[in-house]
């Protein structure tokens, strides 16, 4: 039974990535190693972020239950390094914008999935006691995939030299939401005392809203050119 539960969690977490890779056309371009290179860039960026956080942002020593608003905001600001990493990956790949976005997003999201959820699923989901948190973790991995596709699209639009002036404000706002989405989620959970499923639902809705706005801007920009 525990192996069956692990299989369900594993399939729910990993199969959407495989389906996205196959259906997006990346497999036809033989983009596997490009995605691997994007994943390696993800690892390098995360290492730099950890070193920076460990050096300049020591562990919060406030009272229990006290939320360090300023400290968490500054830590979230470090996530701007992800934007630079995605831009670096896309600038090193030749091809259409859609291809660059999908290569960067797939490599980035898959590397995060392997590094942050593979071991917890393998160790925890095969445990004796059933726990919903591993199903939630699998759902969260799918939300992350959508999030990184949207983030890569926004970064690609933001770095275009021919981006219309009317697009600059909404694209900049979307960039800010992509960077501070985790911080906003932690703030919502702390202020409104959200449960795990409610927090996951709010995260899915917020990610969906950012993605739909990014898709609308991307399609409009492509057709305008």
RAHU-V12877 format. One record per pair of residues at least 24 apart in sequence whose C-alpha atoms are under 10 Angstrom apart, sorted by the first residue. I is the first residue (numbers start at 1). GAP is how many residues later the second one is. D is the distance in whole Angstrom. If there is no record, write none. Layout:
I;GAP;D
I;GAP;D
This chain:
1;125;9
1;126;10
1;127;9
1;129;9
2;122;10
2;123;7
2;124;5
2;125;6
2;126;6
2;127;8
2;128;8
3;119;10
3;122;8
3;123;6
3;124;9
3;125;10
4;121;9
4;122;8
5;116;10
5;120;6
5;121;7
5;122;9
5;125;8
5;126;10
5;129;9
5;130;9
6;115;7
6;116;7
6;117;9
6;118;8
6;119;5
6;120;6
6;121;9
6;128;9
6;129;9
7;114;10
7;115;10
7;118;9
7;119;9
8;117;9
8;126;10
8;127;8
8;130;9
9;112;7
9;113;9
9;116;7
9;117;10
9;123;10
9;125;7
9;126;6
9;127;9
9;128;8
9;129;6
9;130;9
10;107;10
10;108;8
10;111;7
10;112;8
10;115;9
10;124;9
10;125;9
10;127;10
10;128;7
11;127;8
12;123;8
12;124;10
12;125;9
12;126;6
12;127;7
12;128;10
12;129;9
12;130;8
13;100;8
13;104;9
13;105;9
13;108;9
13;121;10
13;122;9
13;123;10
13;124;8
13;125;4
13;126;7
13;127;8
13;128;6
13;129;7
13;130;10
14;96;9
14;99;8
14;100;9
14;104;10
14;124;8
14;127;8
14;128;8
15;127;9
16;125;9
16;126;7
16;129;9
17;89;8
17;92;9
17;93;7
17;96;10
17;124;9
17;125;8
17;128;8
18;88;10
18;92;10
20;82;9
20;86;8
20;125;9
21;81;8
21;82;9
21;85;7
21;86;10
24;74;9
24;75;9
24;78;8
24;79;10
25;73;10
25;74;8
25;77;9
26;73;7
26;74;10
26;76;8
26;77;7
26;80;9
29;70;9
31;68;9
31;71;10
31;72;7
31;76;10
32;71;8
32;74;10
32;75;9
33;70;10
33;74;9
34;55;9
34;58;10
34;59;8
34;66;10
34;69;7
34;70;8
34;72;10
34;73;8
35;54;9
35;67;9
35;68;5
35;69;7
35;70;8
35;71;6
35;72;4
35;73;8
35;74;10
35;75;9
35;76;9
36;67;9
36;68;10
36;70;9
36;71;6
36;72;9
36;74;9
36;75;8
37;52;8
37;66;9
37;67;9
37;70;7
37;71;9
38;47;9
38;48;8
38;50;9
38;51;6
38;52;9
38;54;10
38;65;7
38;66;6
38;67;8
38;68;8
38;69;5
38;70;6
38;71;9
38;72;9
38;73;8
39;50;9
39;64;10
39;65;8
39;66;9
39;67;8
39;68;5
39;69;5
39;70;8
39;71;7
39;72;5
39;73;8
39;75;10
40;49;10
40;67;8
40;68;8
40;71;8
41;41;10
41;44;7
41;45;8
41;47;9
41;48;7
41;63;10
41;66;9
41;67;8
41;70;9
42;39;10
42;40;8
42;43;7
42;44;8
42;47;9
42;62;10
42;65;8
42;66;6
42;67;9
42;68;10
42;69;7
42;70;8
43;42;10
43;65;9
43;68;7
43;69;8
43;72;9
44;41;9
45;34;9
45;36;7
45;37;7
45;38;10
45;39;9
45;40;7
45;41;10
46;33;9
46;35;8
46;36;8
46;39;10
46;66;10
48;30;10
48;33;9
49;26;9
49;29;7
49;30;8
49;31;10
49;32;7
49;33;9
50;28;10
52;26;8
53;25;8
65;125;9
66;124;9
67;119;10
67;120;8
67;123;8
67;124;9
68;119;10
69;114;9
69;117;10
69;118;8
72;108;10
72;110;10
72;111;7
72;112;10
72;114;9
72;115;9
73;107;8
73;109;10
73;110;7
73;111;9
73;114;10
74;106;10
74;109;10
75;105;10
75;108;9
76;103;7
76;104;6
76;105;9
76;106;7
76;107;6
76;108;9
77;99;9
77;102;7
77;103;7
77;106;9
78;101;9
78;102;10
79;99;9
79;100;6
79;101;8
79;103;10
80;95;9
80;96;9
80;98;9
80;99;6
80;100;9
81;98;9
82;26;9
82;66;10
82;69;9
82;70;10
82;96;10
82;97;8
83;68;8
83;69;8
83;71;9
83;72;7
83;73;10
83;92;8
83;95;9
83;96;8
84;71;9
85;67;10
86;62;9
86;65;9
86;66;6
86;67;10
86;69;7
86;70;9
87;65;8
87;68;7
87;69;7
87;71;10
87;72;8
89;63;10
90;62;8
90;65;9
90;66;8
91;65;9
91;68;10
97;56;8
97;59;7
97;60;9
97;121;10
97;125;9
98;54;10
98;55;8
98;58;9
98;120;10
100;52;9
100;53;9
100;56;8
101;47;9
101;48;7
101;49;9
101;50;9
101;51;5
101;52;6
101;53;9
101;54;9
101;55;7
102;46;9
102;47;7
102;48;10
102;50;8
102;51;9
103;46;9
103;49;9
104;44;8
104;45;8
104;47;10
104;48;7
104;49;10
105;39;10
105;40;7
105;41;9
105;42;9
105;43;5
105;44;5
105;45;8
105;46;8
105;47;6
105;48;9
106;39;7
106;40;10
106;42;8
106;43;7
106;46;10
107;38;10
107;41;10
108;36;10
108;37;9
108;40;7
108;41;9
108;44;9
109;32;8
109;33;9
109;34;10
109;35;7
109;36;5
109;37;9
109;38;9
109;39;6
109;40;8
110;31;9
110;34;9
110;35;8
110;38;10
112;29;9
112;32;9
112;33;9
113;24;10
113;25;9
113;27;10
113;28;6
113;29;9
113;31;9
113;32;9
114;27;10
116;25;10
117;24;8
132;64;10
132;65;9
133;63;8
133;64;9
136;60;8
136;61;8
136;64;7
137;63;9
139;61;8
139;62;10
139;65;9
140;60;7
140;61;10
140;63;9
140;64;8
142;62;9
143;57;9
143;60;8
143;61;6
143;62;10
143;63;10
143;64;7
143;65;8
144;59;10
144;60;9
144;63;8
145;62;10
146;58;9
146;61;7
146;62;8
146;64;9
146;65;7
147;31;8
147;34;10
147;57;9
147;59;10
147;60;6
147;61;8
147;63;8
147;64;7
148;30;9
148;59;10
148;63;9
149;62;8
149;65;9
149;66;10
150;24;9
150;25;10
150;28;8
150;57;9
150;58;9
150;60;7
150;61;5
150;62;8
150;63;9
150;64;6
150;65;7
150;68;10
151;24;7
151;26;9
151;27;6
151;28;9
151;59;9
151;60;8
151;63;8
152;26;10
152;62;10
153;58;9
153;61;7
153;62;8
153;64;9
153;65;7
154;24;9
154;56;10
154;57;9
154;59;10
154;60;6
154;61;9
154;63;9
154;64;8
156;62;9
157;57;9
157;60;9
157;61;7
157;64;8
157;65;10
162;59;10
162;63;9
163;58;8
163;62;10
164;57;8
164;60;10
167;50;8
167;51;10
167;53;10
167;54;9
170;43;9
170;44;9
170;47;9
171;42;9
171;43;8
171;46;8
171;47;10
173;37;10
174;36;7
174;37;9
174;39;8
174;40;7
175;35;9
175;39;10
177;29;9
177;30;9
177;33;8
178;28;10
178;29;9
178;32;8
178;33;10
181;25;8
181;26;8
181;29;10
